């Protein structure tokens, strides 16, 4: 009996130990499960916060896109209200032997702020200056002067442009002395008279040029090499180039021929030169108020000798317009 009781007691103790062990394992599993649940809950909260941030960012982006779309629609509507801009280009061809000051003369007009001291010799270049803006119904016409500056070694190429393109003005530049000259150089003057002798000039005045060209200007540059009053300087310069002037005047029945004496470096007569081109080339309906004011100012400041020839009456002041734009054609 005692042995049986001991055996039963042993089994009972073993059962208790087993139950205690199972209880410990269950408790540890519950603890581990709670920890995993806490970790998952923390991760879930973090993911929820990130999702909230992402949703808010998406809302902002949608708002930005809506705003941009509204702005685009507004800008499109504003553009549709604005008049269309078209360009009307008038070509002026510049000719002359090397170092006569063609580039200084034309570029100083196209860009008054240019530093003439850094200019290199020109091969072929073109400059543009917008001279007026005129509104016509729903269109704004931009009137642009394009000045073709051909280097002295490219006169033959310039002749080809005269033949192929519609030229509205021709500028022949000669000078009284070479680069860095301190006085009049007769030899250089003779060289240029030979370059533009009567036989050569006829190639510049073909039927197409005569039909489209509104004016031909001879600009005698470097007048600062002569001494005397402006009128005396002009008379001396014209006398030195009398053969060329006489040859040009042979075409005066077909073309408007003008002679200016001035200095590109010092700005003498340069404003009158381009005011003359505007007056002769630009149609009177293409003037805007600012251009007209500049023209009136230029002609009012001109010496009497320079304005003694017959000029075309300027139109009345019209509506206000934008200032002229300056650009260079590449």
RARA-V162552 format. One record per run of one state. SS is the DSSP state (A for helix, B for strand, O for the rest). FROM is the first residue (numbers start at 1). TO is the last residue. If there is no record, write none. Layout:
BEGIN
SS_FROM_TO + SS_FROM_TO
END
This chain:
BEGIN
O_1_1 + A_2_81 + O_82_83 + B_84_95 + O_96_101 + A_102_110 + O_111_115 + A_116_118 + O_119_123 + B_124_136 + O_137_138 + B_139_150 + O_151_151 + A_152_164 + O_165_168 + B_169_175 + O_176_185 + A_186_195 + O_196_197 + A_198_201 + O_202_206 + A_207_212 + O_213_214 + B_215_221 + O_222_222 + A_223_225 + O_226_229 + A_230_240 + O_241_241 + A_242_249 + O_250_256 + B_257_261 + O_262_262 + B_263_263 + O_264_267 + B_268_268 + O_269_269 + A_270_281 + O_282_283 + A_284_286 + O_287_288 + A_289_301 + O_302_303 + A_304_307 + O_308_325 + B_326_329 + O_330_330
END
